[in-house]
Amino acid sequence: MHCDQFTHSITRRAMLRASAGGFGHLVLSALAARGVAASGLAPGPGLSTAQVPHFAARAKRIIFLFMWGGPSHVDLFDPKPRLNQNTGKPLTGKDVGDKRDQVGQALGSPFKFAQHGQSGIWMSELFPHLARQADKLCVMRSIHTEGSAHGEALLRLHTGQANLVRPSVGAWVSYGLGSESDNLPAFITLSPPRGHGGVQNYGSAFLPAIHHGTAIGSAEIPIAKAVIPNLTNQRLNPDQQRSQLDLVQSLNRTHLRDAEMDPGIEGLIGSYELAFRMQSTMPQIMSLSDESQATLDLYGVGSEPTNNFARQCLLARKFAERGVRYIQVSTDYTWDHHNKVEKGHIEEAAKVDQPIAGLLQDLDQRGLLKDTLVLWGGEFGRTPTVENGDGRGHHPQVFTMWMAGGGVRNGLTYGATDDFGFHPVENPVHMHDLHATLLHTLGMNHERLTYRYAGRDFRLTDVFGKVVHGVLA
């Protein structure tokens, strides 16, 4: 619809609805679906510009490699010889410090473990490529959380809580630091899960909508086929779109002037402007045609079974070097092995091993790893006991995640579990502690990064969390 077709009689709401075609699906759909809640704390001017952190940051950005479903720590990074020796035997509560008399039948790992690098990081044979990057890793074996169901565990991983609708980690990072790019959002999620919390896992909740994660594709769609709907407008050229946007924005600014303060409208204005600028930037980044064949081969692009995750990891690097603050890369819901844990882990590790190792090597070669924090993990681990004959159940009591780059100590194994991998016995790290540590690496105090909503100051870590200084360089 052209500007001269509007009349003074049309309502502002109708105009927004009519003009939504070319301004970027993610921001507009987020606004339309939820609206933006006003609060007592304005997001401040320059939503797309970098903000000043609380203190000197170790990292400028985070790349989170999310393994949806819950990879097994005792099959990947936490070898348990005693568990193997007791395969087929019952585990009692006394064995693992549990209140139950019987906790199940022990299931040892079918995979061989070895130490790698000068640091001697233990790793399963399923990660031969990653093993060559062992000295870059900070392996945390003592992560624990609440929620034995995927939905609750995913929300706790991504938002810190499973009750109410809370902003996601990426939204908090965007809110606290802003974006280093004028043409890209601060928070991008590649192939995000549509289940187990869905959009809440990358949503902005009560934060201004500009901090909502930009979703590209979904876990079930190969990233090569993923598009951002409505990023382009075939009916209007850029000049016509600019004129249309200027008209809409003039109404928004009039409302903002009359209201004096309205974080919702401020966020809407910033979202529209960012979405318009993304039209000229995003297509170039999404294309891999500017990458050398050597780089494509490093990640495993064009080969199976690595192609899809390799493309995601390479896009994560491209977004990182262009100033995106928080980038999430997700697998499909394929790590949930209630049966055939051996076959399943072989298949899934083969998809991600080379791409992850390629990402670490590429970031390092480009000088980006020193200020990029890479985080790997799932929503929980798997039981050291058998389920369904040859599978493992959900295990939030303890599991492994690892970090690399961004100011963390490399070549470190932090925390430990008991002889069966059932509970943490050394340096336990709760999910709130992990979140506090992530924010700390970015120069933010998790207790000061708050947003007033419904009469209360909210934060990512709620009223919990402590920074795990033992993993910091």
Beta strands, then each sheet from edge to edge (+ up, - down):
strand 1: 61-66
strand 2: 90-92
strand 3: 102-105
strand 4: 113-116
strand 5: 121-124
strand 6: 137-144
strand 7: 187-190
strand 8: 214-216
strand 9: 326-330
strand 10: 372-377
strand 11: 381-382
strand 12: 394-395
strand 13: 399-405
strand 14: 412-414
strand 15: 416-417
strand 16: 424-426
strand 17: 429-430
strand 18: 451-453
strand 19: 456-458
sheet 1: 8+ 7+ 9+ 1+ 10+ 13- 6+ 14+
sheet 2: 8+ 7+ 9+ 1+ 10+ 13- 6+ 17+
sheet 3: 2+ 3-
sheet 4: 4+ 5-
sheet 5: 11+ 12-
sheet 6: 15+ 16-
sheet 7: 18+ 19-
end
